[in-house]
């Protein structure tokens, strides 16, 4: 499906509201999300059956023209087949919105497309397996793209197809005023259930005026940000943002809740090795575990949003590192703390927020030794283990926290950048940076500009003290 591209000066963002539905509306929400799951699972089984049948027929020497007709997995093909069989496989289809079934078919088309791209090498990253069916007690979600989708003028309700007016926990005034003024247009709405609570996310095309708000003071031109574990981030100004570590804080309660859930009668009997009807107490225990996880996720997201918004508003240039988080979490001693801090969120948020507020984001090279380089005399220390939290320079005698030192080195990479030329990175510091252009309209993560043609080779530089080779294998 072709991606929506808004006009120049507009961008796509989301407005998320917590819903306060009645009991009858909860049944309607579950009915539509269940319809999306049913369509996904039924068509996946159909595609799998056709694929297996064709492979069996080919093994017996059946000609290609005589094989069972192939079931295409593009969205038009899946939708065409579903419309032909829905009255037999889902006689209750008229009770739900057509957009609910379309959600499941669109998700299946994307999943099968990603599997094929990964199998043929067109998709980077870890190899993907064949899609699996969705569980009944999994994440419930449905997306509406047509029909009555709007926010009510009362600022306390949203209107969705076949579901009607649903009350919200918070005011929708901000979005309603934008829509009324003509500076926003609602494209779609997605309903999801998280830990027993229902949310509605509006995908909105918004006309934004790029610039720093008046209430955000200008704290400086360039700031280097070093993401960590003990601290959420360390700035080149010396500020250390504390890490709330929400998962670590909830670990005791989470363990107690999970042990309680393990003692309940669940949907599977291990002795008999068969499925059974889960008890209500098991469901309540599972809901308690889900609420704890939702709280951890909300605290972590709020911490990162507050930090990244402040950085994008107060500074004109932000420099971050290109961290290989997927490789870092392979260290079993750091995996839990790394995932609890989620350091990759820093770059993802700044990728679009800097475009909103007129700032510039630069991404330092992954192999730049920011922690081992002295921020005062630029001497590179050959080795610096993770246990050494202080950098002691033997050349100039500087003694500084390693994270603050790394943040200062990141800021020094673009100290001489001409802000009138966003793509001009004059570093000369032994590493190069990649300027990330503001997010294009409809793009959430922004686009990275190409690297300089002749980057400086860090491995060939020598230290000023002992002229030993600068090693890039440790940081």
LOSESE-102562 format. One record per atom (N, C-alpha, C): residue in three letters; x, y, z. Coordinates in steps of 0.02 Angstrom, whole numbers, plus 50000, padded with zeros to 5 digits. Example, Ala and Ser with C-alpha at 12.3 -4.5 7.8 and 13.67 -1.06 7.14 Angstrom:
LOSESE-102562
ALA506604971650390ALA506154977550390ALA506604983550390SER506424988850354SER506844994750357SER506455000250394
This chain:
LOSESE-102562
UNK500424994050000UNK500005000050000UNK500445006250000UNK500265011049958UNK500655017049953UNK500595021250015UNK501165023850038UNK501165027750099UNK500915034750087UNK500535037350135UNK500265044050128UNK500815049250134UNK500835053950089UNK501325059250089UNK500955065950093UNK500965069250150UNK500615075650157UNK500955081150117UNK500615086550105UNK500915092050067UNK501465095550106UNK501825099850072UNK502385103450103UNK502125107850160UNK502495107950215UNK502305111850273UNK501865108050322UNK501675101950304UNK501265097850347UNK501655091750370UNK501485089050426UNK501795083050452UNK501255078550482UNK501415072250491UNK500945067450519UNK501145065750590UNK500685066450636UNK500805064750705UNK500175061750735UNK500225059250795UNK499675055650827UNK499435059450888UNK498775059050901UNK498465061450962UNK498135055450995UNK498335053951056UNK498105047851090UNK497685049851151UNK497095046951156UNK496635048451210UNK496415041951244UNK496385042051310UNK496125036451348UNK495355036751347UNK495045031151331UNK494315030851325UNK494005028751391UNK493375030851400UNK492975028951458UNK492315025951433UNK492345020051402UNK491735017351370UNK491275014151421UNK490645013651402UNK490155009951442UNK490235002551431UNK489864998551469UNK489914991351462UNK489704989051392UNK489174992151365UNK488954990351298UNK489474992351246UNK489804998051256UNK490315000151208UNK490934995851213UNK491104993351272UNK491674988751279UNK491544982451238UNK490934979951239UNK490764974051198UNK490854975651124UNK490654981751103UNK490754983651034UNK491484984251015UNK491884987051060UNK492594987551047UNK492914980551041UNK492734976051086UNK493014969351083UNK492764965651021UNK492144967051001UNK491874963750942UNK492264965750879UNK492424972050872UNK492784974450813UNK493514972150813UNK493834972450871UNK494524970050874UNK494554962450864UNK494054958950889UNK494024951750877UNK493914950050804UNK493524954250770UNK493424953250698UNK494074954050659UNK494494958850679UNK495134959750647UNK495574953650657UNK495574950950718UNK495964944950733UNK495704938950693UNK495034938250688UNK494744932550653UNK494924932750579UNK494874938550547UNK495034939050477UNK495774937550465UNK496204939950509UNK496924938550503UNK497054931050507UNK496794927750558UNK496934920750568UNK496634916350513UNK496024917950492UNK495704913750441UNK496064914150374UNK496254920150353UNK496594920850289UNK497304918250293UNK497624918650351UNK498284915750359UNK498254908150351UNK497764905050382UNK497684897750375UNK497534895950303UNK497154900050269UNK496994898650199UNK497614899050155UNK498014904250165UNK498634904950126UNK499104899150141UNK499154897250206UNK499594891650224UNK499354885150194UNK498694883950193UNK498424877850165UNK498564877450089UNK498464882950055UNK498594883049983UNK499334881949969UNK499754885150009UNK500484884350000UNK500694877050010UNK500424873850062UNK500594866850076UNK500314862250022UNK499704863649999UNK499394859449948UNK499784859749883UNK499994865749864UNK500374866449801UNK501044862849806UNK501364863249866UNK502004859749874UNK501914852249869UNK501354849649898UNK501224842449894UNK501074840249822UNK500684844149786UNK500534842349717UNK501144842549673UNK501584847549686UNK502194847949646UNK502654842049659UNK502644839349722UNK503064833549737UNK502834827249701UNK502204827049681UNK501944821349644UNK502014822249568UNK502324827549547UNK502434828649476UNK501864831849439UNK501404835249474UNK500854838649442UNK501114844749405UNK500864845849345UNK501084851449305UNK500914858149338UNK501294863249322UNK501194869849352UNK500494872549337UNK500244871349278UNK499584873949259UNK499014870349294UNK499144864249320UNK498624860349352UNK498644860849428UNK499104864849455UNK499134865449527UNK498544869449554UNK498424868749619UNK497894872549652UNK498024880049643UNK497514883849623UNK497624891049611UNK497934894449672UNK498424898649659UNK498774901949713UNK498354907449745UNK498394908049810UNK498054913349847UNK498534919149857UNK498424924649820UNK498854930449827UNK498794933649896UNK499324936749919UNK499294939849986UNK499364947449984UNK499264950349925UNK499204957549924UNK498524959549954UNK498474965649978UNK497854967750011UNK497254967249965UNK497284969249902UNK496694968449858UNK496504961149849UNK497004956649843UNK496844949449835UNK496524946649897UNK496794948249955UNK496504945750017UNK495804948550028UNK495704954850013UNK495044957850022UNK494534954849974UNK494744953449913UNK494294950549864UNK494074943549886UNK494554939549910UNK494384932849933UNK493944933049995UNK494094937550041UNK493704938050102UNK492984939950087UNK492874944550042UNK492184946550025UNK491794940849993UNK492134936149961UNK491794930449931UNK491604925149982UNK491974924450036UNK491854918950083UNK491594921250150UNK491544927650163UNK491384930050230UNK490684927950252UNK490204927250206UNK489534925450226UNK489484918250250UNK489974914150234UNK489974907250257UNK490434906250318UNK491014909350318UNK491484908350373UNK491334913050431UNK491014918750418UNK490854923550471UNK490164926450459UNK489634922450474UNK488954924950461UNK488774931050503UNK489164932650553UNK489034938350595UNK489404944650571UNK489664944550511UNK490094949950487UNK489744956750486UNK489074956850477UNK488724963250473UNK488694966850540UNK488844963450595UNK488834966650660UNK489444971050673UNK489954970350631UNK490584974050641UNK490704978750582UNK491134983450593UNK491324987950539UNK491764984450489UNK491694986250426UNK492114983250374UNK492844985050384UNK492984990650419UNK493664992650432UNK494014987850480UNK493624984550523UNK493914979750569UNK494214973850531UNK493834971150483UNK494104965650443UNK494694967950399UNK494634974050374UNK495174976750333UNK495814977550373UNK495764978850439UNK496354979350481UNK496734972750483UNK496364967350494UNK496694960750496UNK496994958850429UNK496654960450374UNK496924958750308UNK497544962950292UNK497534969350311UNK498114973550298UNK498714971250339UNK498604969250402UNK499154966750443UNK499434960250415UNK498994955950390UNK499224949650360UNK499624950850297UNK499394955450255UNK499764957050194UNK500454959750209UNK500504964050260UNK501154966750279UNK501604961350308UNK501324956750349UNK501724951450379UNK501994946650326UNK501574944650280UNK501804940150227UNK502294943550180UNK502184950050167UNK502664953750126UNK503344954250159UNK503354955450225UNK503984955850261UNK504334949050262UNK503944943650269UNK504244936950269UNK504564935550201UNK504224937250148UNK504494935950081UNK505114940250068UNK505094946550090UNK505674950950080UNK506274948550120UNK506154946050181UNK506704943350221UNK506974936950191UNK506544932850164UNK506754926550135UNK507164927450072UNK507004932650033UNK507364933949971UNK507954938649980UNK508064941150041UNK508624945550054UNK508494952850042UNK507874954650025UNK507704961650013UNK507604965550078UNK507504961950133UNK507394965150198UNK507994963850242UNK508274969150271UNK508854968450314UNK508644966250384UNK509144964150422UNK509014962150491UNK508934954750499UNK508684952850557UNK508604945750574UNK508104942550527UNK508234936250510UNK507794932650464UNK507114931350496UNK506584932950460UNK505914932350486UNK505624925550468UNK505224922850513UNK504884916550500UNK504184917550473UNK503844912050460UNK503164912350435UNK502714915350488UNK502244919750470UNK501814922950521UNK501414917750561UNK501294919450624UNK500914915050668UNK500224918150682UNK499764913950701UNK499084916350715UNK499084920550778UNK498594924950782UNK498524929450840UNK498114925950894UNK498314926750956UNK497974923751012UNK497364927851033UNK496874924451062UNK496264927751083UNK496394932851138UNK496854931151184UNK496994935551241UNK497604939951228UNK497794940751165UNK498354945051149UNK498144952351144UNK498554956151113UNK498424963351106UNK497844964551058UNK497344968151078UNK496754969551037UNK496844976351003UNK496714976550938UNK496804982750901UNK496384982550837UNK496154988350816UNK495794989150752UNK495874996250728UNK495904997150663UNK496035003650633UNK495455005550586UNK495235011850592UNK494695014450551UNK494975019950506UNK494855019250441UNK495105024250393UNK494545027850357UNK493945025150358UNK493365028350325UNK492795028650374UNK492275032450355UNK491695033050398UNK491735039050444UNK491295039050494UNK491255044550541UNK491825044050591UNK492355047950579UNK492935048150624UNK493055055550642UNK492915057350702UNK492995064350722UNK493005064950798UNK493185070850821UNK493135072450892UNK492515076750902UNK492155075350955UNK491515078850967UNK491645086050987UNK491205090750967UNK491295097750987UNK491275098851062UNK491015094051100UNK490995094851173UNK491675093951205UNK492175091851167UNK492865090751191UNK492915084851240UNK492405080751247UNK492425075251294UNK492235068551261UNK492145068451196UNK491945062351162UNK492295061751095UNK492385055651072UNK492615054151005UNK492085050050970UNK492045050650905UNK491545047150865UNK491905042450818UNK491715035950819UNK492015030850778UNK491475027050741UNK491625024150682UNK491125020450643UNK490855014450682UNK490205013550679UNK489845008050709UNK489895007850785UNK490275012250814UNK490355012450887UNK490035018650917UNK489955023850877UNK489625029850900UNK490075034250944UNK489755038150988UNK490105042851031UNK490355039151093UNK491005039751106UNK491315036551164UNK491655042051205UNK491515041951269UNK491795047051313UNK492535045851324UNK492905051351333UNK493625051051345UNK493775053251416UNK494335050851442UNK494545052751510UNK494815059851512UNK495075062251456UNK495375068951454UNK495055072951397UNK495175079351399UNK494885083751350UNK495215083051282UNK494825083551229UNK495085083251160UNK495105090251130UNK495125095351172UNK495085102251148UNK495665103951100UNK496275101651116UNK496855103551075UNK496775101251003UNK496555095050994UNK496455092450926UNK495835095550894UNK495305096350932UNK494685099150904UNK494795106250878UNK495175110150914UNK495305117050892UNK495725117150829UNK496205112750824UNK496615112450764UNK496195110450703UNK495765105450713UNK495335103350657UNK494855108950638UNK494575112350687UNK494115117850673UNK494445123750637UNK495085124950653UNK495455130450621UNK495725128550553UNK495665122250534UNK495915120150469UNK496655118750466UNK496985118250524UNK497705116750526UNK497835109450541UNK497315105350543UNK497405098150554UNK496835094450519UNK497005088350496UNK496515084050463UNK496615076950488UNK496075073850513UNK496115067050539UNK496135062150481UNK496635057850481UNK496715052850428UNK496425046050448UNK496525043950509UNK496285037550532UNK496255037450608UNK495945032250635UNK495895031350707UNK496025024050722UNK496405022750775UNK496575015950796UNK496385015050868UNK496005009850882UNK495815008150950UNK496235002350974UNK496485002751034UNK496904997551063UNK496714996551136UNK496844990651161UNK496734989051231UNK497414987551264UNK497564991251316UNK498194990351352UNK498044989551426UNK498184983551452UNK498084982151524UNK497374983851546UNK496874981951506UNK496184983051525UNK495914989951510UNK496334994451484UNK496115001251467UNK496105002051391UNK495605005651367UNK495525006751296UNK495775013751277UNK496135014051221UNK496405020351196UNK496215021251123UNK496165027451103UNK496025029251034UNK496575033951010UNK496925031850958UNK497475035950929UNK497255038550861UNK497255045050854UNK497085048150790UNK497725049650751UNK497765047250690UNK498315049150646UNK498095055550610UNK498475060850621UNK498265067550600UNK498805070750558UNK498605073850503UNK499055078150464UNK499005085250492UNK499555087850516UNK499565094250552UNK500025099150515UNK499795105150509UNK500215110550481UNK500595113750538UNK501255112850538UNK501665115150593UNK502095121050571UNK502195125650617UNK502665131150607UNK503315129350643UNK503825127850604UNK504465125650633UNK504785131550670UNK504945130450732UNK505265135650772UNK505235134050845UNK505665137250883UNK505695136150955UNK505135140150989UNK504745136951033UNK504215140551067UNK504485146051111UNK504055151051125UNK504265156851163UNK504425155151235UNK504095149951263UNK504205148351333UNK504825144151344UNK505165142051290UNK505765137851298UNK506385142351290UNK506745143651344UNK507345147951339UNK507895144551300UNK508305148451269UNK508875145851230UNK509465144951277UNK509615138551293UNK510135137051342UNK510835136751311UNK510885135751247UNK511535135251215UNK511475133051142UNK512035133251106UNK512015131551036UNK512105124151024UNK512605121051056UNK512765114051044UNK512765110351110UNK512485104451110UNK512485100151169UNK512625092951146UNK513085089751181UNK513215082651170UNK512845078551222UNK512545073051199UNK512135068951243UNK512415061851241UNK512595059251299UNK512845052451305UNK512335048351344UNK512005043651311UNK511515039451343UNK511865033951383UNK511585032351441UNK511905027351483UNK511395023051519UNK511635019951573UNK511215015451613UNK511095018351682UNK511635020351716UNK511555023251782UNK511165029751777UNK511335033751727UNK510975039851712UNK510635039151645UNK510025041751640UNK509665041251577UNK510055044651521UNK510365050251536UNK510785053751488UNK511235058551526UNK511825059651499UNK512305064451527UNK512435069751474UNK512345076051491UNK512435081551443UNK513135084451449UNK513345087651395UNK514005090751395UNK514025096851442UNK513445099251462UNK513425104751510UNK513585102451582UNK513645095851591UNK513775093151658UNK513155090451692UNK512575091551663UNK511955089051693UNK511895081551684UNK511715078151736UNK511595070951734UNK510865069551747UNK510515067251697UNK509805065951703UNK509715059151736UNK509385058751793UNK509325052351828UNK508895047451790UNK509055041151797UNK508675035751764UNK508175032951814UNK507525033551800UNK507025030951849UNK507045023351855UNK507325019851804UNK507355012451805UNK506695009551826UNK506165010651787UNK505495008451811UNK505425000951818UNK505744997151774UNK505684989851779UNK506024987251842UNK506604990051858UNK506954988051919UNK506554989851981UNK506214995651978UNK505814997752036UNK505204993352045UNK504934990651991UNK504324986551995UNK504484979051997UNK505124977252001UNK505304970151996UNK505024966152054UNK505034968952113UNK504784965252171UNK504024963952165UNK503654969052148UNK502934968252139UNK502774963652080UNK503164964352028UNK503044960251969UNK503164952851983UNK503694951352020UNK503824944352038UNK503264941352080UNK503024945352127UNK502474943052170UNK501844941852130UNK501694946352083UNK501084945552042UNK501144939651995UNK501734938451967UNK501814932851922UNK501794926151959UNK502054925852020UNK501994919652059UNK501264918252077UNK500894923552092UNK500184922552106UNK499814920052044UNK499984922751986UNK499654920551924UNK499834913351907UNK500444911251924UNK500654904351909UNK500274899251950UNK500004901252007UNK499634896552049UNK498904895852028UNK498674899951982UNK497974899751962UNK497874894451907UNK497244892751895UNK497064887951843UNK497054891551777UNK497574890551737UNK497644893951673UNK497314890251616UNK497414892651555UNK497084889651496UNK497414883151472UNK497944880851506UNK498284874851484UNK498444870451544UNK498274863951538UNK498394859051591UNK499034855351575UNK499594856551611UNK500224853351594UNK500214845851606UNK499834843451655UNK499824836251668UNK499454832551612UNK498874835151593UNK498484831951539UNK498714833951470UNK499124839251466UNK499384841651402UNK498814843451353UNK498354847251378UNK497794849351336UNK497544856151362UNK497144859351321UNK496864865751339UNK496264864751386UNK496144870051425UNK495574869951470UNK495324877051479UNK494754877651511UNK494464884251523UNK494814887551582UNK495094893351571UNK495454896951624UNK494954899651676UNK495184900051738UNK494754902551792UNK494744910151791UNK494244913051823UNK494204920351828UNK494764923151870UNK494974919451921UNK495524921751962UNK496174922051922UNK496264917351875UNK496864917651832UNK496844923851788UNK496254925551762UNK496194931451720UNK496324937751759UNK496084938151820UNK496214943951862UNK496964944551879UNK497284938851890UNK498004938951903UNK498394941251842UNK498184939151783UNK498514941351722UNK498414948851711UNK497824951351728UNK497694958551721UNK498144962551769UNK498264959851828UNK498704963351875UNK499424963751848UNK499654958351818UNK500334958351788UNK500364963351730UNK499834963451689UNK499824968051632UNK499824975251654UNK499484976851709UNK499474983751734UNK500164985851758UNK500534981351788UNK501214983051810UNK501654984451750UNK501614980351699UNK502014981551639UNK501814988051605UNK501174989651604UNK500954995851573UNK501215001851611UNK501235001351678UNK501505006851718UNK502245007851705UNK502625002351700UNK503335002851685UNK503445006251617UNK503055004251567UNK503125007151501UNK502945014551501UNK502425016351537UNK502215023451539UNK502735027851573UNK503035025451627UNK503545029351662UNK504155030251618UNK504365024951584UNK504945025451540UNK504815030251482UNK504235029751451UNK504075034151395UNK504025041451417UNK503735042751475UNK503675049551500UNK504365052651513UNK504825048651541UNK505495051251556UNK505855053251491UNK505815048951440UNK506155050551378UNK505825056451342UNK505165056851343UNK504835062351309UNK505005069051342UNK505025069251407UNK505195075551440UNK505905077751423UNK506375072951422UNK507065074751408UNK507155076851336UNK506915072951289UNK507025074451218UNK506665080851197UNK506085082151224UNK505745088451207UNK506135094451233UNK506405093851293UNK506815099351320UNK507445100451279UNK507765095151257UNK508375095851217UNK508215099051149UNK507685096951118UNK507515099651051UNK507295106951055UNK507005108951111UNK506775115851118UNK507315120651140UNK507765118551183UNK508245123151214UNK508905123651175UNK509075118751136UNK509725118851101UNK509615118951026UNK510065122250992UNK510015122750919UNK510335116750885UNK510825113550917UNK511155107750888UNK511245102450942UNK511035096350927UNK511075090750973UNK511495085250940UNK511985082750976UNK512435077550950UNK512345071250993UNK512205065650960UNK512115059250994UNK512555054050960UNK512605048250992UNK513005042750965UNK512565037850926UNK512875034350880UNK512545029050843UNK512675022450880UNK512235020850927UNK512325015050970UNK512055008750936UNK512415003250945UNK512204996750920UNK511884993050979UNK511264994850994UNK510934992251054UNK510804984851047UNK510634982450988UNK510504975350978UNK511104971050996UNK511704973650983UNK512314970051001UNK512484970851074UNK512314976651103UNK512474977851173UNK512064973451220UNK511444971951202UNK511024968051247UNK511224960651247UNK511694958651204UNK511944951851207UNK512354950451269UNK512594955751300UNK512934955051364UNK512414953751419UNK512394947651443UNK511864945651489UNK511894949451555UNK512474952351572UNK512534956151634UNK512244963151628UNK512174965551566UNK511914972251555UNK511244972351519UNK511004966551498UNK510414966351455UNK509804969351490UNK509684967451554UNK509094969951588UNK509134977451598UNK509704979951619UNK509764987151631UNK509724991051566UNK509994988351512UNK509964991851447UNK509244992251421UNK508884986751424UNK508204986851401UNK507754991151446UNK507934991651510UNK507544995951554UNK507665003251538UNK508275005051519UNK508425011951501UNK508205013651430UNK508215008751384UNK508015009851314UNK508395015651283UNK509075015251277UNK509455021051253UNK509325022851180UNK509075018051140UNK508935019651070UNK508355024451062UNK507955025351114UNK507385029951111UNK507625037151103UNK508215038751128UNK508475045551123UNK508525047851051UNK508845043851010UNK508935045750940UNK508265045650902UNK507835040950918UNK507195040450882UNK506755046550896UNK506725048650959UNK506315054550975UNK506605060950947UNK507265061750954UNK507575067850928UNK507545068150853UNK507465062450819UNK507435062350747UNK506865066550719UNK506295066750754UNK505735070750729UNK505615077050771UNK505815077050833UNK505695083050875UNK506145088850855UNK506755087350835UNK507195092750812UNK506915096050750UNK506575092250708UNK506255095350650UNK505665099650668UNK505325097850722UNK504755101850745UNK504965108650771UNK505525108750807UNK505715114950843UNK506315118450811UNK506475116750749UNK506995120350713UNK507705118850736UNK507815113350770UNK508495111450791UNK508805106750739UNK509435104950751UNK509795100450706UNK510085094750746UNK509985088750722UNK510235082750755UNK510815079950715UNK511375078550750UNK511965075450720UNK512095068750754UNK512255063850715UNK512395057150740UNK513135055650730UNK513495054750784UNK514205053250780UNK514315046150755UNK514895044950727UNK515055038350701UNK515065033250757UNK514855027150742UNK514785021950792UNK515455020350825UNK516005020850788UNK516655018750814UNK517075024650840UNK516765030350848UNK517135035950875UNK517245034850950UNK517875034850975UNK518015033451046UNK517875039451090UNK517255040951102UNK517085046951141UNK517275046251214UNK517225040151242UNK517385039351313UNK518135039051326UNK518525036551280UNK519245035751291UNK519655041751271UNK519345046651239UNK519705052551217UNK519645058051269UNK520195061051287UNK520195066451335UNK519865072551304UNK519375075451337UNK519025081251310UNK519445087551313UNK519995087551350UNK520405093551357UNK520975093751306UNK521365088251302UNK521945088251257UNK521875083351199UNK521305079751195UNK521155075151139UNK521635069151137UNK521925067451194UNK522345061551197UNK521895055351204UNK522045050251165UNK521655044151166UNK521955039051213UNK521575036851261UNK521805031751307UNK521735024951275UNK522265020751275UNK522215014351239UNK521665009851265UNK521585009351331UNK521085004851359UNK520695008551414UNK520045007251415UNK519615009951467UNK519045005051478UNK519085001151531UNK518584996051544UNK517944999251570UNK517404995451568UNK516764997951592UNK516774999251667UNK517204995751704UNK517244996751776UNK517545003551795UNK517935006551751UNK518245013051764UNK517745018551748UNK517465021551799UNK516955026751789UNK517265033751785UNK517905034351798UNK518255040751793UNK518805040251741UNK518885045551702UNK519425045851653UNK519995049951683UNK520575047051689UNK521175050451714UNK521665050951656UNK521755057051632UNK522195058251575UNK522915058851600UNK523365054951572UNK524075055151591UNK524455060851557UNK524155063751505UNK524495069051468UNK524395075951500UNK523755077451517UNK523615084051545UNK523385083851617UNK523275077851644UNK523085077251713UNK522345078151727UNK521935078251675UNK521215079151683UNK520905072951716UNK520475074051767UNK520115068651799UNK519375070551797UNK518995066551759UNK518305068351745UNK517885062051738UNK517245062651755UNK516785057051745UNK516785055051671UNK516805048651657UNK516875046351588UNK516275048151545UNK515685048351574UNK515085050151536UNK515075057551519UNK515275061751567UNK515315068951553UNK515855070251500UNK516405066651505UNK516935067351456UNK516695065351386UNK516315059851382UNK516055057751317UNK515565062851289UNK515145065751331UNK514675070751307UNK515035077051282UNK515575079051316UNK515955084851293UNK516295083451226UNK516545077451216UNK516845075651152UNK516335075651096UNK515735073451111UNK515205073551060UNK515035080751041UNK514985085051090UNK514835092051075UNK515395095351036UNK516025093351050UNK516595096251015UNK516625094350942UNK516285088950923UNK516305086850853UNK516005092050806UNK515515095750830UNK515165100450786UNK515195107550816UNK515705109050854UNK515765115750882UNK515805121050829UNK516105119250772UNK516215124250719UNK515745123350661UNK515165120350672UNK514685119450619UNK514335126150605UNK514295127950541UNK513925133850521UNK513185132150521UNK512815134950568UNK512105133150574UNK511695135350514UNK511955139850473UNK511585141750413UNK511645136450359UNK512125131950366UNK512215126450319UNK512145119950358UNK511525117250365UNK511415111450409UNK511825105450390UNK512015104650327UNK512385098750307UNK513135099550309UNK513395105250333UNK514115106550333UNK514395104650401UNK514705098850405UNK514995096550468UNK515745097250466UNK516025102650495UNK516745103750496UNK517015101150562UNK517205094850565UNK517405092050629UNK518155092450640UNK518545088850598UNK519265088850607UNK519475086050674UNK519065081650702UNK519195079050770UNK519355071650769UNK519465068750713UNK519625061650711UNK519005057350700UNK518435060350689UNK517825056550674UNK517365061150636UNK516885058250604UNK516405062250566UNK515715061050594UNK515275065650580UNK514585065150605UNK514115065350545UNK513525062750556UNK513015062750504UNK512455067450525UNK512345072850489UNK511785077150506UNK511135073850486UNK510665073450533UNK510005070650519UNK509535076350503UNK509285076250443UNK508835081550422UNK508165080950457UNK507805086550464UNK507155086150497UNK506705081150462UNK506265078050502UNK505825072950476UNK505395075750420UNK505355072050366UNK504925074150311UNK504205073450331UNK503765076850295UNK503055076350311UNK502825069250303UNK502585066450357UNK502375059450357UNK502905054850382UNK503515057150391UNK504055052850417UNK504155054150490UNK504215048750529UNK504265049550601UNK504985049850625UNK505435046550590UNK506115045950615UNK506615050350579UNK506405053950529UNK506865058250493UNK507305054350445UNK507705057950406UNK508155054750359UNK508865057050373UNK509325052350369UNK510015053950381UNK510355056150317UNK510725061550321UNK511075063950262UNK511675059450248UNK511925059850188UNK512505055650170UNK513125057950207UNK513595053350216UNK514205054950252UNK514675059150208UNK515145062650239UNK515645066250200UNK516025061650154UNK516265064350099UNK516595060050049UNK517255057350075UNK517635061350111UNK518285059150136UNK518295059550212UNK518015054550246UNK518045054650319UNK518755053650344UNK518875056250403UNK519535055650432UNK519615048550460UNK520175045550447UNK520315038850472UNK520585039350543UNK520185037150591UNK520375037850661UNK520965033250678UNK521005027550645UNK521515022650663UNK522215025050646UNK522285029950602UNK522945032250582UNK523205037850626UNK522785040550669UNK523015045950712UNK523405043250771UNK523835047350797UNK524265045350853UNK524125049850913UNK524255047150970UNK524165051051030UNK524755055951037UNK524635061351072UNK525165066351082UNK525655064251135UNK525485059351176UNK525925057451231UNK526405051851212UNK526155046251192UNK526595040551179UNK526555037951107UNK526185041151064UNK526135039350993UNK525945032050983UNK525525029451026UNK525295022651017UNK524675022650972UNK524555017250936UNK523975017050891UNK523325017750931UNK522865021150901UNK522215022050933UNK521775015950914UNK521595012350966UNK521195006350954UNK520455008150954UNK520085005250909UNK519375006750904UNK518955000950928UNK519264995850955UNK518874989950975UNK518554990851042UNK518794995651083UNK518494996851149UNK518315004151153UNK517845005651196UNK517615012551203UNK517695014651275
